[in-house]
Amino acid sequence: MERNISSSSAYRKLRTNVEYNEKHPHMHSICLTSVNHGAGTTTVACELATAFAANRPKVLLIDCDINKPMVHECFKIQNKVGLTDILDKKDYVNYEKYTSQFKDAYSDNVLYVMSVGSNLKHPIDLLSGQDFKEFMEIMKSEFDFIIIDCPSLEDSSDVIPVSHIVDGTILVISLPETEKKLAKECIERLKRNGAAIVGTILNKVE
């Protein structure tokens, strides 16, 4: 599954490829990561989440790039409360308080966007703990699809525990900046650590 992401049509095609992936059917949640920082993973995650919200009643986008959060900037929202706060308070049933909601222009579907948040008391191993697992189990029961924006493998290993919780992982590759050998090594690393690789996305293709 390789796509040159350049238009809303491309994101709809990408959504379809995720929805009808023969090797990984019935996917309900995915995470996106990249080989190195600056590959455009956050943009892809935000656009893909918007595409899913056009087709599913309730979609959740979570920013799990704890150290370099960017999702809130894409949606022009504040990063006052979010993932770190809801995990700290274990206030999972009131998830709406920790999200910004965006209604689809052509339906009653809603995209819920959860930024990283401000409460960073214990940032280390935040995503590999039991609290995050419990949180995700509840979110899976509440939403029709979940997309998680993860840091690059160069920046953090947080994507590994997240990949164990979601149904599939997508690797975003910035064609001008990423060596093919390094990309293959990252795919093998993810596989060795138990990630279900749904596919790769070629970004920044000219």
C-alpha positions in Angstrom: 0.0 0.0 0.0 2.1 2.9 -1.3 0.5 6.3 -2.0 1.8 9.7 -3.0 -0.2 11.9 -0.6 -1.1 15.0 -2.6 -4.8 15.5 -2.5 -8.0 14.6 -0.6 -8.7 12.0 -3.3 -5.4 10.3 -2.3 -6.5 10.2 1.3 -9.8 8.6 0.4 -7.9 6.0 -1.5 -5.7 5.4 1.4 -8.7 5.1 3.7 -10.2 2.5 1.3 -6.9 0.6 1.3 -6.9 0.5 5.1 -10.6 -0.6 5.3 -10.2 -3.4 2.7 -6.8 -4.7 3.5 -6.9 -8.4 2.8 -4.0 -9.3 5.0 -5.4 -7.3 7.9 -9.2 -7.3 7.7 -11.6 -5.7 10.3 -9.2 -3.0 11.4 -10.5 -0.7 14.0 -7.4 1.3 14.9 -4.0 2.2 13.4 -0.9 4.2 14.3 1.4 6.1 12.0 5.1 6.5 12.5 8.1 7.4 10.3 11.7 6.5 9.9 13.0 9.9 10.8 11.6 13.2 12.1 10.1 15.6 9.5 8.6 13.0 7.2 5.1 14.6 7.5 3.5 11.9 9.6 1.3 14.3 11.5 -0.1 15.8 8.3 -0.9 12.4 7.0 -2.5 11.3 10.2 -4.7 14.4 10.4 -5.8 14.2 6.8 -6.5 10.5 7.0 -8.5 11.0 10.2 -10.6 13.6 8.4 -11.1 11.2 5.5 -12.3 8.5 7.9 -14.7 11.0 9.6 -16.4 11.5 6.3 -17.2 7.8 6.3 -17.6 6.8 10.0 -19.9 8.3 12.6 -17.3 8.7 15.4 -13.6 8.9 14.7 -10.8 9.6 17.2 -7.4 11.1 16.4 -4.9 10.9 19.2 -1.5 12.7 19.4 0.9 10.4 21.0 4.1 12.3 20.1 4.6 13.3 23.7 7.8 15.3 23.2 7.0 17.0 19.9 3.2 17.3 19.6 1.9 18.8 16.4 -1.7 17.6 15.9 -3.1 20.6 17.8 -1.3 22.9 15.4 -2.8 21.2 12.3 -6.3 21.8 13.7 -5.5 25.2 15.2 -6.6 24.2 18.6 -5.0 24.7 22.1 -3.0 22.0 23.8 -4.2 22.7 27.3 -5.8 19.3 28.0 -5.4 16.0 26.3 -4.0 12.5 26.5 -1.6 13.1 29.4 -4.3 14.7 31.5 -6.9 12.0 30.9 -4.4 9.3 31.7 -3.3 11.1 34.9 -6.9 11.5 36.1 -8.1 8.1 34.7 -11.1 10.0 33.6 -11.8 7.8 30.6 -15.6 7.9 30.6 -15.4 11.7 30.2 -13.2 11.6 27.1 -15.1 14.4 25.4 -13.7 16.9 27.9 -10.2 16.2 26.6 -11.0 16.5 22.9 -12.0 19.0 20.3 -14.8 18.0 18.0 -15.1 18.7 14.3 -18.3 17.9 12.5 -18.1 16.5 9.0 -19.4 19.1 6.4 -21.7 16.6 4.7 -23.0 14.4 7.5 -23.5 14.2 11.2 -20.2 12.3 11.6 -17.8 13.8 14.1 -14.0 13.7 14.3 -12.7 13.9 17.9 -9.2 15.3 18.2 -7.2 14.6 21.4 -3.9 16.5 21.7 -1.1 15.5 24.0 -2.1 17.8 26.8 -0.2 19.7 29.5 0.2 17.3 32.3 3.6 15.8 31.9 4.4 14.6 35.4 5.5 11.2 34.2 6.3 11.3 30.5 8.7 8.3 30.5 6.9 5.0 29.6 3.6 6.8 29.6 2.4 4.8 26.5 3.7 1.4 27.7 1.8 1.5 31.0 -1.4 -0.3 32.0 -3.3 3.0 32.1 -2.8 3.6 28.4 -4.0 0.1 27.6 -7.1 0.6 29.7 -7.8 3.9 28.1 -7.5 2.4 24.6 -9.9 -0.4 25.4 -12.5 2.1 26.4 -11.9 4.2 23.4 -12.2 1.2 21.1 -15.7 0.6 22.5 -16.7 4.3 22.0 -15.3 5.0 18.5 -15.8 3.6 15.1 -12.2 4.1 14.2 -9.0 5.4 15.9 -5.9 6.9 14.4 -2.8 7.5 16.5 0.0 9.9 15.5 3.2 8.5 16.9 6.8 10.0 16.9 9.4 8.8 14.4 11.5 5.7 15.2 14.4 8.1 15.2 13.0 10.2 18.0 11.4 7.7 20.3 10.6 4.0 20.8 7.0 4.9 22.0 5.6 3.5 18.8 6.5 0.0 19.8 4.0 -0.4 22.8 1.4 1.6 20.8 1.7 -0.8 17.9 0.8 -3.7 20.2 -2.5 -2.0 21.1 -3.7 -1.0 17.7 -4.7 -3.3 14.8 -2.1 -2.0 12.3 0.9 0.3 11.8 1.7 2.5 8.8 5.2 3.7 8.1 5.5 7.1 6.5 8.6 7.5 4.3 9.8 10.9 3.1 11.2 10.0 -0.2 13.8 12.8 -0.5 15.2 12.3 3.0 15.0 8.6 3.8 17.4 6.0 2.5 15.7 2.8 1.2 18.0 0.6 3.4 17.1 2.5 6.5 13.4 2.2 5.7 13.7 -1.5 5.3 15.6 -1.8 8.6 12.8 0.1 10.4 10.1 -2.1 8.9 12.1 -5.2 10.1 12.5 -3.6 13.5 8.7 -3.0 13.8 8.0 -6.6 12.7 10.5 -8.0 15.2 8.7 -6.1 18.0 5.3 -7.5 17.0 3.9 -4.6 15.0 1.4 -5.6 12.2 2.6 -3.5 9.3 -0.4 -2.5 7.2 1.8 -0.7 4.6 4.0 2.3 3.8 3.2 5.7 2.5 5.6 7.6 0.2 5.3 11.3 1.2 6.9 14.4 -0.3 7.1 12.8 -3.7 7.6 15.4 -6.5 
